[in-house]
Amino acid sequence: MSARLVLRWVGRSGAFLTVLSLLILAMADAQADELLQLRSIEFVAGQKATLPGPETVWQSHTLPMRWSASGGARQGLWLRLGFDLAETQSEGWGLLLQRLPTGGTLFLNGHMIAELPVDSETQRVRWRRPHLINLPPEFLRVGRNETLIYTSYGNGVHGVGTIDVGPAADLQPRYGRGFFVSHTLRWVSLLLTMLLAVGFAALWVRRKSESLSGLLSLIAAFWALSLLDSTFEVLSAGAFSLSRWGFYLGTAAFTALATITMWRQSGRERGRAEIGVGILAAMGPLLYLLSGDSFDLTVGPLWQGVMLGTLALGVLSLARRALSENALLLRFIVGALIVALAAAVHDFLVGIGVLPFASPALLNVATPLLVVALGAALIDRFVRSLAEVEKTNSELETRIHEREQLLKRNFDRLRESERVKASAQERQRIMQDMHDGLGSQLLSSLMLVERGAMTNEQVAQILRESIDDMRLAIDALAADDSDLLSALGNMRFRMEPRLRAAGMELQWDARNLPEEVDIDPNAVLPVLRIAQEALTNAIKHSRARVVRVTLGVDRDGDSQLLSIRITDNGRGLAATGNIAGRGLQNMKSRAARIAAFLKVESVPGAGTMIFLRLPLDPSPGPTTRAMQLSLDTEAVIEQLKQS
């Protein structure tokens, strides 16, 4: 599509909006058959304190009327309009002033009926809304009725719009439409623009990489600043000057940023042109600061025309991209920009007097449309951001699931490896225990039997000891939870009949022993062998009447210690000649292997005491082979996760 077609599109949009404004007025006129439409008005200079007399010479002008003033003092102006009534009116009548920017005081047949805030040196008034003035029935008369309006004006563009007289009920719909277009829509446009600025700013704050959102937020903010000037109709003199400067500053920044953004979004960066746009835009607020209100009548309209032309170039560049791409949202935004630009051109032409003064402000209608288009872009970006987040979350969930599956497979392999390793270690330990205990004992006994050095009673004793050792090994290996109490109970069950047969009483005290004892599985069998060796020695050598076994758990600071104390009231080791026998050496060796403390005390004629103390696992709960395997494997998995 060519640039000529785009320009034709812009021209047609402007023409359409102009025709639309005229149609609005024509439709309103067609619906006002019962209204008196005043076509002309008379005016004369004067002061409010003195009503014009019969000898006053009035000048006539058709409505709407427009004039400008500059460089002079503030002046007062009387306006006169008349209408005829054929009969007395029983219903309420009204006077509809479509535009009276400077306000004024109204008189009906010499009676003051209304007073609107008037433009003055201390209070600047620029009414953009229509005014519906009730005409009191008691002041109306049959025949000619005369209405006087006093107003004052200073430097600037002034005028009077169309005026209608008729029943208030008929005037009310026209007044409502005019009020909505000229006043309500201005506030709606301002609020929507501010919300748009906040929305884009919030998106930019959440995602700093979205530089376009930040630019659009600034554009909307400066646009809202320029709209403030036309939204507030009554201001103090100082606030009015600040409002006008804000208008030029907002227009300048909005034009420069919007044009440069549209150029860059169209794929064409124009370095020198962008600098030129910035300089031209900065001239407006700067010249207003230097020249004041006179800028509105001299260079101001020209500067505004240049700004509109600059915006048109930006819209043209963006329209080319919209026509070359199949992007519905972009085309919608460009269409809204074209409509808004055409509406701004229309209002500009009304301001400089090319179009009738009474034409409605179409930018009030086009602004919400443009805000909706940009809001759609904001929502689209937000929705796309959500879609990206959802996509990222979905990919992350997929990767986490894959990682979990991988970890699970690794965990299964490690668990199987640990199981195999634990089985191998268990077999090795069993083989070592059998070799060091039962195997060694049987081998040495076999050699003695072969040499004939043992009696039958000795062979039977060796076999009984071998069976005891085998049962100890079975007790230590049978329980999966390494239950020391169960193993000790089994040993008590086997040894107590032997002690009783030897004339000894077994006293078993396990009151200080908790229900669960955390002990290394590899230490169970050595503890049992030490205890059994101590009981066996008592049966063989002590000649005691009582053997006492005391079990308990002691505390040493934060550590827990298993204590086993075996005492008898027999002859003592010195009497038996077994102070450094093989049994005691085996007990000491087994204690050293499991890092336990073993103490042997004996008093001749009083008995022997064997005391064993073993550090326990400080962590609570039972320590089983399965749990130990699980803990080891989980530690490996945790290391894998961290890596």
C-alpha positions in Angstrom: 0.0 0.0 0.0 1.4 3.5 -0.9 1.8 6.5 1.3 -0.7 8.3 -0.8 -3.4 5.8 0.1 -2.6 6.3 3.8 -2.8 10.1 3.5 -6.1 9.7 1.7 -7.2 7.5 4.6 -6.3 10.3 7.1 -8.0 12.9 5.0 -11.1 10.9 4.7 -11.2 10.3 8.5 -10.9 14.1 9.1 -13.6 14.8 6.6 -15.8 12.1 8.1 -15.5 13.6 11.6 -16.2 17.1 10.3 -19.3 15.9 8.5 -20.3 13.9 11.6 -20.1 17.0 13.8 -22.3 18.9 11.3 -24.7 16.0 11.2 -25.0 16.0 15.0 -25.9 19.7 14.9 -28.3 19.2 12.0 -30.0 16.3 13.8 -30.3 18.4 16.9 -31.9 21.2 14.8 -34.3 18.8 13.1 -35.5 17.6 16.5 -36.1 21.1 17.7 -39.3 22.1 15.8 -40.8 23.7 18.9 -37.6 25.6 19.8 -36.8 29.2 18.9 -33.3 29.1 17.3 -31.7 32.5 17.5 -29.8 33.2 14.4 -28.1 36.5 15.3 -27.0 38.5 18.4 -26.3 42.2 19.1 -23.3 43.4 21.1 -21.9 46.6 22.5 -19.0 47.5 24.8 -19.9 48.6 28.3 -19.7 48.0 32.0 -21.8 45.8 34.2 -22.8 48.7 36.5 -24.7 50.5 33.7 -27.4 48.7 31.7 -27.5 49.8 28.1 -30.2 52.4 27.5 -32.7 52.9 24.6 -30.2 55.2 22.9 -27.5 52.6 22.8 -26.2 51.7 19.3 -25.9 48.0 19.0 -24.0 46.0 16.4 -25.4 42.8 15.0 -23.6 39.5 14.2 -24.8 36.1 13.1 -24.4 33.1 15.5 -22.1 31.6 16.3 -19.8 34.6 16.8 -16.0 34.4 17.3 -13.5 37.1 18.1 -10.0 37.5 19.6 -8.2 40.1 21.6 -4.5 40.7 22.3 -2.3 43.4 23.8 -5.1 45.4 25.4 -6.9 45.9 28.7 -9.7 43.7 29.8 -13.0 44.8 28.3 -16.7 44.5 29.2 -19.3 43.4 26.6 -23.1 43.5 26.6 -24.9 40.9 24.4 -28.5 41.3 23.5 -30.9 38.8 22.0 -34.7 38.9 21.6 -37.5 36.5 20.9 -41.3 36.8 20.6 -44.0 34.9 22.4 -47.5 34.7 21.0 -49.2 33.8 24.3 -48.5 33.4 27.9 -46.5 30.2 28.7 -47.8 28.0 31.5 -44.8 25.6 31.4 -41.2 26.4 32.3 -39.1 27.8 29.5 -35.3 27.9 29.3 -32.4 29.5 27.4 -29.7 27.1 26.1 -26.3 28.6 25.6 -24.2 26.1 23.7 -21.0 28.1 24.2 -20.3 31.1 26.4 -16.6 30.6 27.3 -16.2 33.7 29.5 -19.4 33.3 31.5 -21.7 36.2 32.3 -24.7 37.7 34.1 -28.1 37.3 32.4 -31.1 39.6 32.6 -34.6 38.9 31.3 -36.7 42.0 30.5 -34.6 44.0 33.0 -34.6 41.3 35.8 -31.4 39.4 36.6 -32.1 35.7 36.3 -28.7 34.0 36.4 -25.0 34.8 37.1 -22.3 32.5 35.8 -18.7 32.9 37.0 -17.1 35.5 34.7 -13.6 35.7 33.4 -11.6 38.3 35.3 -8.0 39.3 36.2 -8.1 37.1 39.4 -10.3 34.3 38.1 -9.8 32.8 34.6 -12.9 31.1 33.2 -13.2 29.0 30.1 -16.6 27.4 30.0 -16.7 24.4 27.6 -19.9 23.0 28.8 -23.3 24.3 27.7 -25.6 26.3 30.1 -29.3 25.8 30.5 -30.8 28.9 32.1 -34.4 28.7 33.4 -36.6 31.7 32.4 -39.0 32.5 35.2 -42.6 32.6 33.9 -43.3 35.8 35.8 -40.7 37.7 33.9 -41.9 36.5 30.5 -44.4 38.5 28.6 -46.5 38.2 25.4 -44.7 39.9 22.5 -41.1 40.9 22.5 -38.8 39.6 25.2 -35.3 40.9 25.6 -32.4 39.1 27.2 -29.1 40.8 28.1 -25.9 39.1 28.9 -22.9 40.9 30.4 -19.5 39.3 30.1 -15.9 40.4 30.0 -12.8 39.2 28.2 -9.1 39.7 28.1 -6.4 38.4 25.7 -7.3 35.2 23.8 -9.9 33.7 21.6 -13.6 34.2 22.6 -17.0 33.6 21.1 -20.6 32.8 21.6 -22.2 29.6 20.3 -25.7 28.9 19.1 -28.6 29.9 21.4 -32.0 28.2 21.6 -35.1 29.3 23.5 -38.0 27.0 24.3 -39.7 24.7 26.8 -37.2 23.4 29.3 -38.3 19.9 28.8 -37.4 20.1 25.1 -34.1 21.8 25.8 -33.0 19.3 28.4 -32.1 16.4 26.0 -29.9 18.8 23.9 -28.3 20.2 27.0 -27.6 16.6 28.2 -25.9 15.6 25.0 -23.8 18.7 24.8 -22.8 18.4 28.5 -21.8 14.7 28.0 -19.7 15.5 24.9 -18.1 18.7 26.1 -17.6 18.0 29.8 -18.2 14.4 30.9 -16.2 12.9 28.1 -13.3 15.2 29.0 -13.1 13.7 32.5 -13.6 10.2 31.2 -10.7 10.8 28.8 -8.5 12.2 31.5 -9.2 9.3 33.9 -8.8 6.6 31.2 -5.5 8.2 30.1 -4.2 8.2 33.7 -5.2 4.6 34.2 -3.4 3.7 31.0 -0.3 5.4 32.2 -0.5 3.5 35.5 -1.1 0.2 33.7 1.9 0.5 31.4 4.1 1.7 34.3 3.1 -1.3 36.4 3.9 -3.6 33.5 7.3 -1.9 33.0 8.1 -2.1 36.8 7.4 -5.8 36.8 9.4 -6.4 33.6 12.1 -3.8 33.1 13.1 -5.4 29.8 9.8 -4.1 28.4 11.1 -0.6 27.4 8.2 0.0 25.2 5.8 -0.2 28.2 7.9 2.4 29.9 7.7 4.7 26.9 3.9 4.2 26.5 3.5 5.0 30.2 5.4 8.3 29.8 3.4 9.1 26.6 0.1 8.5 28.4 1.2 10.5 31.4 2.1 13.6 29.3 -1.1 13.2 27.4 -3.0 13.3 30.6 -1.0 16.4 31.6 -2.1 18.2 28.4 -5.7 17.2 29.0 -5.8 18.9 32.4 -5.8 22.3 30.8 -9.2 21.6 29.1 -10.7 19.7 31.9 -10.7 22.4 34.6 -12.9 25.4 33.5 -12.5 27.8 36.5 -9.0 28.5 37.8 -7.2 31.3 39.6 -4.9 33.4 37.5 -1.8 31.7 38.7 -3.2 28.2 38.3 -4.4 29.2 34.8 -0.9 30.1 33.7 0.5 26.9 35.2 -2.3 24.9 33.4 -1.5 26.5 30.1 2.2 25.8 30.5 1.4 22.2 31.5 -0.7 22.0 28.3 2.3 23.0 26.1 4.7 20.9 28.1 2.4 17.8 27.9 1.7 18.4 24.2 5.4 18.8 23.4 6.6 15.7 25.3 3.6 13.6 24.1 4.2 14.6 20.5 8.0 14.0 20.6 7.8 10.7 22.4 4.8 9.4 20.5 6.3 10.3 17.1 9.8 8.8 17.9 8.2 5.7 19.3 6.0 5.2 16.2 9.0 5.7 13.9 11.0 3.1 15.8 8.1 0.7 16.0 7.8 0.9 12.2 11.4 -0.2 12.0 13.0 3.1 11.0 15.2 5.1 13.3 15.7 8.7 12.2 18.4 10.2 14.3 18.5 13.7 13.0 14.7 13.8 12.5 14.2 12.7 16.1 16.5 15.4 17.3 14.6 17.9 15.2 11.3 16.8 16.6 12.7 17.2 20.1 13.8 20.7 19.4 10.6 21.8 17.8 8.6 20.3 20.7 10.7 22.0 23.3 10.1 25.4 21.7 6.4 25.4 22.7 6.7 25.4 26.5 9.8 27.5 26.4 8.2 30.3 24.3 5.1 30.3 26.5 7.3 30.9 29.5 8.9 33.8 27.7 5.8 35.4 26.1 3.0 34.4 28.4 -0.7 34.4 27.2 0.2 36.2 24.0 1.8 33.0 22.8 -1.8 31.6 22.4 -2.6 34.2 19.7 0.7 34.6 17.9 3.0 31.5 17.5 0.9 29.1 19.6 -1.5 28.0 16.8 1.4 27.6 14.4 3.3 25.5 16.9 0.3 23.3 17.5 -0.1 22.8 13.7 3.5 21.7 13.5 3.0 19.3 16.3 -0.1 17.8 14.5 1.9 17.5 11.4 4.7 15.7 13.3 2.2 13.3 14.7 0.8 12.7 11.3 4.3 11.6 10.1 4.6 9.2 12.9 1.1 7.7 12.3 1.9 7.5 8.6 5.1 5.5 9.3 3.3 3.2 11.7 0.4 2.8 9.2 2.8 1.5 6.6 3.9 -1.2 8.9 0.3 -2.1 9.8 -0.6 -2.4 6.1 2.5 -4.6 5.4 1.8 -7.0 8.3 -1.2 -9.2 9.1 -1.5 -7.9 12.7 -5.1 -7.1 13.6 -4.3 -5.4 16.9 -1.7 -3.1 15.3 -4.2 -2.1 12.6 -6.8 -1.4 15.2 -4.3 0.8 17.1 -3.4 2.6 13.8 -7.1 3.1 13.0 -7.7 4.6 16.5 -4.6 6.9 16.0 -5.9 8.1 12.7 -9.4 8.8 14.2 -7.8 10.6 17.1 -5.5 12.6 14.9 -8.4 13.6 12.6 -10.4 14.7 15.7 -7.4 16.7 16.9 -7.2 18.4 13.5 -10.9 19.1 13.6 -10.7 20.8 17.1 -7.6 22.7 16.0 -9.4 24.1 13.0 -12.3 25.1 15.2 -9.9 26.9 17.5 -8.3 28.9 14.7 -11.7 29.8 13.2 -11.7 27.7 10.1 -14.6 25.6 11.3 -17.7 27.0 13.1 -17.2 28.0 16.7 -20.1 25.9 17.9 -18.7 22.7 16.5 -18.4 19.9 19.2 -15.0 18.9 20.5 -14.5 15.6 18.7 -11.2 14.8 20.5 -13.3 14.1 23.6 -15.0 11.3 21.6 -11.9 10.0 19.9 -9.7 9.9 23.1 -11.6 7.0 24.8 -11.4 5.0 21.5 -7.6 5.5 21.4 -7.4 4.6 25.1 -9.3 1.5 24.4 -7.0 0.6 21.5 -3.9 1.2 23.7 -5.6 -0.6 26.6 -6.1 -3.6 24.3 -2.4 -3.5 23.5 -1.7 -3.4 27.3 -4.0 -6.3 27.9 -2.5 -8.2 24.9 1.0 -7.7 26.4 -0.2 -8.8 29.8 -1.9 -11.9 28.4 1.2 -12.7 26.4 3.3 -12.3 29.5 1.0 -14.7 31.4 1.2 -17.1 28.5 5.0 -16.9 28.6 4.9 -17.5 32.4 2.6 -20.4 32.0 4.7 -21.8 29.2 7.8 -21.4 31.4 6.1 -23.0 34.3 5.0 -25.9 32.2 8.5 -26.4 30.8 9.9 -26.1 34.3 7.4 -28.7 35.6 8.3 -31.0 32.8 12.0 -30.6 33.5 11.4 -31.1 37.2 9.4 -34.2 36.5 12.1 -35.5 34.2 14.6 -34.7 36.9 12.6 -36.5 39.5 12.3 -39.5 37.3 16.1 -39.5 36.7 16.7 -39.1 40.5 14.2 -41.9 41.1 16.1 -44.2 38.7 19.4 -43.2 40.3 17.9 -43.7 43.7 16.7 -47.2 42.7 20.1 -48.0 41.3 21.9 -46.7 44.3 19.5 -48.5 46.6 20.1 -51.8 44.8 23.9 -51.1 44.9 23.7 -50.4 48.6 21.6 -53.5 49.1 24.2 -55.6 47.3 27.0 -53.9 49.2 25.2 -54.3 52.5 24.6 -58.0 51.7 28.2 -58.5 50.8 29.4 -56.7 54.0 26.9 -58.8 56.0 28.2 -62.0 54.5 31.8 -60.9 55.1 30.9 -60.1 58.8 29.2 -63.5 59.2 32.1 -65.3 57.7 34.5 -63.4 59.9 32.5 -64.1 63.0 32.2 -67.8 62.1 35.9 -67.9 61.3 37.0 -66.1 64.5 34.5 -67.8 66.8 32.9 -71.1 66.0 35.3 -72.1 63.2 38.4 -71.4 65.2 37.0 -73.2 68.2 36.0 -76.3 66.2 39.3 -76.4 64.4 41.3 -76.3 67.6 39.1 -78.9 69.2 39.3 -81.2 66.2 43.1 -81.1 66.4 43.0 -82.0 70.1 40.5 -84.8 69.5 42.7 -86.2 66.7 45.7 -86.3 69.0 43.5 -88.0 71.7 44.2 -85.2 74.2 40.6 -84.6 75.2 38.2 -86.6 77.2 34.6 -87.1 76.3 33.5 -84.6 78.9 35.8 -82.0 77.4 34.5 -82.7 73.9 30.9 -82.3 75.1 31.9 -79.0 76.8 33.5 -77.7 73.6 30.4 -78.7 71.6 28.1 -76.9 74.1 30.2 -73.8 73.8 30.2 -74.0 70.0 26.4 -74.3 70.1 26.2 -71.3 72.4 28.4 -69.3 70.1 26.4 -70.3 67.1 23.1 -69.3 68.8 24.7 -66.0 69.7 25.5 -65.4 66.1 22.0 -66.4 65.1 20.4 -64.1 67.7 22.6 -61.2 66.5 21.8 -61.7 62.9 18.1 -62.8 63.0 16.6 -59.5 64.2 16.4 -56.9 61.4 16.1 -54.1 63.8 19.3 -55.1 65.8 17.2 -55.5 68.9 19.8 -55.9 71.6 17.1 -56.5 74.3 15.7 -59.5 72.4 19.2 -60.9 71.9 20.1 -60.4 75.6 16.7 -62.0 76.5 17.5 -65.1 74.4 20.9 -65.3 76.0 19.4 -65.1 79.5 16.9 -67.9 78.5 19.8 -70.2 77.6 22.2 -69.3 80.4 19.8 -69.3 83.4 19.2 -73.1 83.5 22.9 -73.7 83.4 23.5 -71.3 86.2 20.8 -72.9 88.2 22.2 -76.4 87.5 25.6 -75.0 88.8 23.9 -73.9 92.1 23.9 -70.2 91.1 21.0 -67.7 91.2 20.8 -65.3 88.3 19.6 -61.8 89.1 18.7 -59.8 86.0 18.1 -56.0 86.4 17.2 -54.1 83.2 15.0 -51.4 84.8 17.3 -48.6 83.7 17.4 -49.8 80.1 15.0 -48.0 77.7 12.7 -49.9 75.3 14.8 -49.1 72.3 18.6 -48.9 72.3 20.3 -47.4 69.3 23.4 -49.6 68.8 25.5 -50.3 65.8 24.4 -53.7 64.3 28.1 -54.7 64.1 28.4 -54.3 67.8 25.5 -56.6 68.8 27.4 -59.9 68.5 30.6 -58.7 70.3 28.5 -57.4 73.2 26.6 -60.7 73.4 29.9 -62.7 73.4 31.4 -60.6 76.1 28.4 -61.1 78.3 28.2 -64.8 77.6 31.9 -65.2 78.2 31.5 -63.4 81.6 28.6 -65.8 82.6 30.5 -68.8 81.3 33.6 -67.9 83.4 31.4 -67.5 86.4 29.9 -71.0 85.9 33.3 -72.6 85.4 35.5 -70.9 87.9 33.7 -68.6 90.4 31.8 -71.1 92.7 29.5 -68.2 93.4 26.0 -68.5 94.8 24.6 -65.3 93.0 25.4 -63.8 89.6 23.9 -60.4 89.0 23.5 -58.8 85.5 22.7 -55.0 85.5 21.8 -53.3 82.3 21.3 -49.6 81.8 21.9 -46.4 79.8 24.0 -43.7 81.4 24.5 -40.0 80.2 27.7 -38.2 79.9 26.8 -34.7 78.8 25.0 -35.1 75.5 26.3 -38.6 75.0 24.5 -41.8 75.9 26.4 -44.9 77.0 25.2 -48.5 77.3 26.5 -50.1 80.5 26.5 -53.8 81.3 27.7 -54.9 84.7 28.1 -58.6 85.6 29.1 -59.4 89.2 29.4 -62.6 91.3 30.1 -63.4 95.0 32.6 -66.1 94.2 36.3 -66.8 94.8 37.7 -64.1 92.6 40.2 -64.4 89.8 43.2 -64.7 92.0 41.8 -67.9 93.5 41.0 -69.4 90.2 44.4 -68.5 88.6 42.6 -67.1 85.6 43.7 -63.4 85.8 45.1 -63.3 82.3 43.3 -66.2 80.8 42.2 -66.6 77.1 38.6 -65.7 77.9 39.5 -62.3 79.4 41.8 -61.6 76.5 39.0 -62.3 74.0 36.6 -60.0 75.9 39.1 -57.2 75.8 39.8 -57.7 72.1 36.1 -57.7 71.3 35.6 -54.5 73.3 38.4 -52.8 71.6 37.0 -53.7 68.2 33.7 -51.9 68.9 35.3 -48.9 70.7 33.9 -50.0 74.1 35.4 -49.7 77.5 35.9 -52.9 79.5 36.9 -53.1 83.1 37.6 -56.2 85.2 37.8 -56.0 89.0 38.2 -59.0 91.3 38.6 -59.3 95.0 39.8 -62.7 96.4 37.1 -64.4 98.4 34.6 -61.6 97.5 33.9 -62.1 93.8 34.5 -60.6 90.4 33.0 -57.6 88.5 33.1 -57.2 84.7 31.9 -53.7 83.5 31.3 -52.9 79.8 30.4 -49.4 78.5 29.6 -48.7 74.9 28.8 -45.3 73.2 25.3 -45.2 71.6 24.1 -43.4 68.5 23.0 -39.9 69.6 20.1 -39.7 67.1 16.7 -40.9 68.5 14.8 -43.9 67.3 15.8 -47.4 66.3 18.8 -47.9 64.1 18.2 -50.8 61.8 20.0 -52.1 58.9 17.2 -51.1 56.6 17.1 -47.6 58.1 20.8 -47.2 57.9 20.8 -48.3 54.3 18.0 -45.8 53.6 19.7 -43.0 55.4 23.0 -43.6 53.5 21.2 -43.7 50.2 19.2 -40.6 50.9 22.4 -38.8 51.7 23.8 -39.8 48.4 20.6 -38.6 46.6 20.7 -35.2 48.5 24.3 -34.8 47.2 23.1 -35.5 43.7 20.4 -32.9 44.0 22.8 -30.2 45.2 25.2 -31.0 42.4 
